[in-house]
């Protein structure tokens, strides 16, 4: 029995030419400055096409891995967001395996290929441990949720600047937001306690953000 993975992200152009085209994770578009990785392939069929496809997959993963590290360092991507992106991608890769006797075998096929390519550790774990516990919610997650749900996306420049100003002040006292888990914070400045008391369960039910963020002056931040 032969177990194979389809050549995903490959489409045919005019004249029989092939193209590798794959979207970047939405959370990395800002860091990368573009939404899609696409390359016109030189091979058209046979073993050469498989070889070139593997090389382009590896190149894509290197770009994404580097961008994820950069985004995490810039406080743009939380461990929880990284994990959920990886789980979504892992399920797609496993679904593309054909000829496997069961899901476990399909996952092993994908895992072996990812290990061979030195892929993102988060993606590898999402393949072999799909039910693994998610990373803890961080203050970066709380910031993003507040921006989307309480500030209507903070699309205006003044709103963005105000939110970033508040978060810079918090980072100055507590450290990078993407490294501060909300489940195990010790004593924190009084003005930060509304946000720091935000727990994982808050991400699973309707939320009230009226006093979530502290203001630059030290009191509770309110939008109305």
Residue pairs with C-beta under 8 A, 6 or more apart in sequence:
1 99
1 101
2 99
3 97
3 98
3 99
3 100
3 105
3 106
3 109
4 97
4 98
4 99
5 93
5 96
5 97
5 98
5 109
5 110
5 113
6 96
6 98
7 49
7 50
7 53
8 92
8 93
8 96
9 20
9 21
9 22
9 57
10 18
10 19
10 20
10 21
10 41
10 49
10 53
11 18
11 19
11 21
12 18
12 19
13 19
13 40
16 44
17 40
17 41
17 44
18 40
18 41
18 43
18 44
18 49
19 38
19 39
19 40
19 41
20 37
20 38
20 39
20 41
20 52
20 53
20 56
21 36
21 37
21 38
22 36
22 37
22 38
22 60
23 35
23 36
23 37
24 32
24 34
24 35
24 36
24 37
24 63
24 64
24 67
25 64
25 85
25 89
27 71
27 76
27 77
27 81
27 85
28 64
28 67
28 68
28 71
28 77
29 35
30 71
30 76
31 67
31 70
31 71
31 74
31 76
31 77
32 63
32 67
37 59
37 60
37 63
39 56
41 49
41 52
41 53
41 56
42 48
42 52
43 49
43 51
43 52
54 117
57 117
58 117
61 117
61 119
61 120
61 123
64 120
65 119
65 120
68 77
68 82
68 120
68 122
71 77
72 78
72 79
72 82
72 178
75 140
75 167
75 171
75 176
75 177
75 178
77 178
78 135
78 138
78 140
78 141
78 144
78 177
78 178
79 135
79 136
79 138
79 178
80 134
80 135
80 136
80 137
80 138
80 141
81 141
81 144
82 122
82 135
83 122
83 126
83 134
83 135
84 134
85 122
86 120
86 122
86 123
86 125
86 126
87 126
87 130
89 123
89 126
90 110
90 123
90 126
90 127
90 130
91 130
93 110
93 127
94 103
94 106
94 107
94 110
94 127
97 106
97 109
97 110
100 106
100 109
107 127
107 128
107 130
110 127
111 124
111 127
111 128
114 123
114 124
114 127
115 124
125 132
126 132
136 181
136 182
136 183
136 184
136 200
137 181
137 182
137 183
137 198
137 199
137 200
137 202
137 203
138 177
138 178
138 179
138 180
138 181
138 182
139 170
139 174
139 177
139 178
139 180
139 182
139 195
139 196
139 198
140 176
140 177
140 178
140 180
141 182
141 203
142 182
142 195
142 198
142 212
143 163
143 167
143 177
145 203
145 207
146 163
146 209
146 212
146 213
147 153
147 154
147 163
149 207
149 209
150 209
150 212
150 223
151 159
151 163
151 223
154 160
154 163
163 213
165 216
166 213
166 214
166 215
166 216
166 221
167 177
169 214
169 216
170 177
170 192
170 195
170 214
171 177
173 188
173 189
173 192
174 180
174 188
174 192
182 196
182 197
182 198
182 199
182 200
183 199
183 200
185 196
188 196
190 218
191 214
191 215
191 218
191 219
191 220
192 214
194 211
194 212
194 213
194 214
194 220
195 212
195 213
195 214
198 212
210 222
211 220
211 221
211 222
212 221
213 220
213 221
214 220
214 221
215 221
